[in-house]
Amino acid sequence: MILTTIKPTLAKSYDGQDVSGWLMSEKLDGVRAIWNGEDFISRNGNVFDVPESFKAAMPSVALDGELWMGRGKLQETVSVIRSGKQDPRWEQIKFHVFDAPMFDATFQERIKYCAELLESNLFAVAVPHSRCGSQIDLHLLCRQIVSDGAEGLMVRDPNSQYIQGRTNKLLKYKIITSDEGKVISTTGKLDSIAVEWRGMIINLGTGFDAATRKNPPAIGSIVTFEYRGFTDSGLPRNTSFVSVRDYE
């Protein structure tokens, strides 16, 4: 039976909740998709143009996951999907599955089911999970995988049912990183700041308070900014201005 109305489970942000005993997995920077038994469907209900060989390898049950090429390759993944099924780079994409929406069981039972279902599949794989013992475990694992290029972690209540839409039974956890750069230009009423960072130019467009907008950082000054992960080209992602580094 083909199902087209499944909405994916969406996470809330981790904010210190007790997640002891929950299941952790890497937060993949791919393209979310629901396999409904016939097509790959986007979060907005659009059908992705996927090669027939890719679809033919999928099981007949509904699966929730991400089309993923690897860490730091979100933009390339989007490019492949936009190009359609003729793009040869589809060979580099796998469907990384983290749930089975129509399997009536707890999450830990569903992910086990996915692993068994996809054990020999060439185009799909179940996302591995590990149990969180404490908040320290969560933080240490996140720091480790982020240092290796990952975006963060997802943590899921192992006893939760599949929920269509946003839920506090699924949380995303990202580590905010900070660094410094040299201001090389500002625009408008401080709409953004261009900063030289490790030989590259990045733009900071958020994080300014009223005082900073009134007195923008001087050209050549050093500023601190925050970011979460990197783009395909190695630039900091989700950047935000913090302060002028004139306090040392």
C-alpha positions as CSV (number, residue, x, y, z in Angstrom):
1,M,0.0,0.0,0.0
2,I,1.4,3.4,-1.0
3,L,1.2,6.1,1.7
4,T,1.7,9.7,0.7
5,T,0.5,11.6,3.8
6,I,3.2,10.6,6.4
7,K,4.7,13.7,8.0
8,P,8.2,13.3,9.5
9,T,9.0,13.5,13.2
10,L,10.6,16.9,13.9
11,A,12.9,17.6,16.8
12,K,12.9,20.2,19.5
13,S,16.2,21.6,20.8
14,Y,18.0,20.1,23.7
15,D,17.9,22.4,26.7
16,G,19.3,20.5,29.6
17,Q,16.6,17.8,29.7
18,D,17.4,14.5,31.4
19,V,18.1,12.2,28.5
20,S,19.6,9.4,30.5
21,G,18.7,6.1,28.8
22,W,17.8,7.8,25.5
23,L,19.3,6.7,22.2
24,M,21.9,9.0,20.5
25,S,22.8,9.2,16.8
26,E,24.7,11.6,14.6
27,K,22.7,14.6,13.3
28,L,23.1,14.1,9.6
29,D,23.4,17.2,7.3
30,G,21.5,15.6,4.5
31,V,18.1,16.0,2.8
32,R,15.1,14.6,4.9
33,A,12.9,12.2,3.0
34,I,10.1,9.8,3.6
35,W,10.1,6.6,1.5
36,N,6.4,5.7,1.2
37,G,6.8,2.4,-0.7
38,E,6.9,4.0,-4.1
39,D,8.6,7.4,-4.0
40,F,10.8,9.6,-1.8
41,I,8.8,12.5,-0.5
42,S,10.2,15.7,0.9
43,R,9.1,17.4,4.1
44,N,6.8,19.6,2.1
45,G,5.2,16.7,0.2
46,N,7.2,17.0,-3.0
47,V,8.3,13.9,-4.9
48,F,12.1,13.6,-5.4
49,D,13.3,12.6,-8.9
50,V,15.3,9.5,-7.8
51,P,16.9,6.9,-10.1
52,E,14.7,3.8,-10.6
53,S,17.5,1.5,-9.5
54,F,17.7,3.4,-6.2
55,K,14.0,3.1,-5.6
56,A,13.9,-0.6,-6.7
57,A,16.2,-1.5,-3.9
58,M,13.9,0.0,-1.2
59,P,11.6,-2.3,0.8
60,S,7.8,-2.0,0.4
61,V,7.4,-0.5,3.9
62,A,7.5,3.2,4.8
63,L,10.8,4.6,6.1
64,D,11.9,7.9,7.5
65,G,15.5,9.1,7.0
66,E,17.9,11.4,5.1
67,L,19.5,11.2,1.7
68,W,23.1,11.7,2.7
69,M,26.5,11.9,0.9
70,G,28.6,12.4,4.0
71,R,29.7,15.1,6.4
72,G,29.9,18.6,5.0
73,K,28.2,17.7,1.7
74,L,24.8,19.1,2.2
75,Q,25.1,21.6,-0.7
76,E,26.3,18.9,-3.1
77,T,23.5,16.6,-2.0
78,V,20.9,19.3,-2.7
79,S,22.6,19.8,-6.1
80,V,22.3,16.2,-7.0
81,I,18.6,16.0,-6.0
82,R,17.8,19.2,-8.0
83,S,19.6,17.7,-11.0
84,G,17.3,14.7,-10.9
85,K,17.8,11.0,-11.5
86,Q,20.2,11.4,-14.4
87,D,22.9,12.8,-12.2
88,P,25.7,10.2,-11.9
89,R,26.5,11.5,-8.3
90,W,23.5,9.5,-7.1
91,E,26.0,6.7,-6.7
92,Q,27.5,8.6,-3.8
93,I,24.2,8.9,-1.9
94,K,22.6,6.5,0.5
95,F,19.3,6.6,2.3
96,H,20.2,6.7,6.0
97,V,17.1,5.5,7.8
98,F,16.2,6.3,11.4
99,D,12.6,5.3,11.7
100,A,9.8,3.1,10.3
101,P,6.6,5.3,10.7
102,M,4.0,2.5,10.2
103,F,5.7,-0.1,12.4
104,D,3.7,-0.1,15.6
105,A,6.4,-0.4,18.3
106,T,8.7,1.6,20.5
107,F,11.5,3.6,18.9
108,Q,14.2,1.1,20.0
109,E,12.2,-1.7,18.5
110,R,11.6,0.3,15.3
111,I,15.3,1.1,14.8
112,K,16.2,-2.6,15.4
113,Y,13.6,-3.5,12.8
114,C,15.2,-1.0,10.3
115,A,18.6,-2.5,10.9
116,E,17.4,-6.0,10.2
117,L,15.4,-4.9,7.2
118,L,18.3,-3.1,5.5
119,E,21.1,-5.4,6.5
120,S,22.1,-6.2,2.9
121,N,20.7,-3.2,1.2
122,L,23.1,-1.4,-1.2
123,F,21.3,1.9,-1.2
124,A,20.0,2.2,2.3
125,V,21.4,1.8,5.8
126,A,20.0,2.1,9.3
127,V,21.5,4.9,11.3
128,P,23.4,3.5,14.3
129,H,22.4,4.5,17.8
130,S,24.1,4.3,21.2
131,R,22.5,4.7,24.7
132,C,23.1,7.9,26.6
133,G,24.2,7.3,30.2
134,S,24.2,10.9,31.3
135,Q,24.4,14.5,30.2
136,I,28.2,14.1,30.3
137,D,28.0,11.2,27.8
138,L,25.9,13.4,25.5
139,H,28.3,16.3,25.7
140,L,31.5,14.2,25.2
141,L,30.1,12.3,22.3
142,C,28.9,15.5,20.6
143,R,32.3,17.2,21.1
144,Q,34.0,14.1,19.6
145,I,31.9,13.9,16.4
146,V,31.8,17.6,15.9
147,S,35.6,17.7,16.0
148,D,35.5,15.1,13.2
149,G,33.2,17.2,11.1
150,A,29.7,16.2,12.2
151,E,26.9,18.7,12.9
152,G,25.7,17.4,16.2
153,L,23.6,14.7,17.8
154,M,20.0,13.6,17.9
155,V,18.6,12.0,21.1
156,R,15.4,10.0,21.1
157,D,13.2,8.6,23.8
158,P,13.6,4.8,23.3
159,N,10.0,4.1,24.4
160,S,8.4,6.7,22.2
161,Q,5.9,6.0,19.4
162,Y,6.3,7.5,15.9
163,I,5.0,11.1,16.1
164,Q,4.1,13.1,13.0
165,G,5.3,16.6,13.6
166,R,7.4,18.3,16.3
167,T,7.9,16.5,19.6
168,N,10.0,16.7,22.8
169,K,10.6,13.0,22.4
170,L,13.2,13.8,19.8
171,L,15.9,16.4,20.6
172,K,18.7,17.9,18.6
173,Y,22.0,18.9,20.3
174,K,24.6,21.1,18.7
175,I,27.7,22.5,20.2
176,I,28.2,26.2,19.6
177,T,31.8,27.0,18.6
178,S,33.4,30.5,18.8
179,D,36.4,32.0,17.0
180,E,37.8,35.4,16.0
181,G,38.3,37.3,12.8
182,K,39.4,40.7,11.5
183,V,36.8,43.1,10.3
184,I,37.4,44.2,6.7
185,S,34.1,46.0,5.9
186,T,30.6,46.9,7.3
187,T,27.4,47.5,5.3
188,G,24.4,49.8,5.8
189,K,23.3,50.4,9.4
190,L,25.4,47.4,10.4
191,D,23.3,44.9,8.3
192,S,26.4,42.7,8.2
193,I,30.1,42.6,8.8
194,A,32.7,41.1,6.5
195,V,35.4,39.3,8.5
196,E,38.6,37.7,7.4
197,W,39.0,34.3,9.0
198,R,41.8,31.9,8.2
199,G,42.4,33.4,4.8
200,M,38.7,33.4,3.9
201,I,35.9,36.0,4.0
202,I,32.7,35.4,6.0
203,N,29.7,37.6,6.6
204,L,28.2,38.1,10.1
205,G,24.6,39.3,9.8
206,T,23.1,38.6,13.2
207,G,23.9,39.1,16.9
208,F,24.2,42.9,16.9
209,D,22.6,44.8,19.7
210,A,21.6,48.5,19.5
211,A,24.9,49.8,20.9
212,T,26.9,47.8,18.4
213,R,24.7,49.0,15.5
214,K,25.2,52.6,16.7
215,N,29.0,52.1,17.0
216,P,30.1,49.4,14.5
217,P,33.4,47.6,15.0
218,A,36.2,49.5,13.3
219,I,37.9,48.2,10.2
220,G,40.8,46.1,11.3
221,S,39.4,45.3,14.7
222,I,39.1,41.7,15.9
223,V,35.7,40.4,16.7
224,T,34.4,37.2,18.3
225,F,31.7,35.2,16.5
226,E,29.8,32.0,17.0
227,Y,29.0,29.2,14.5
228,R,27.6,25.7,14.2
229,G,29.5,23.5,11.9
230,F,30.8,24.2,8.4
231,T,29.6,24.5,4.8
232,D,30.8,22.3,2.0
233,S,33.4,24.9,1.2
234,G,34.8,25.0,4.8
235,L,33.2,28.2,5.9
236,P,31.5,28.5,9.3
237,R,27.8,27.8,9.2
238,N,25.1,29.7,11.1
239,T,27.4,32.5,12.2
240,S,26.5,35.2,14.7
241,F,28.4,38.2,16.0
242,V,29.3,38.1,19.7
243,S,31.5,41.1,20.5
244,V,34.5,43.2,19.6
245,R,37.6,41.6,21.1
246,D,38.8,44.8,22.8
247,Y,38.7,43.5,26.4
248,E,42.1,41.9,26.7
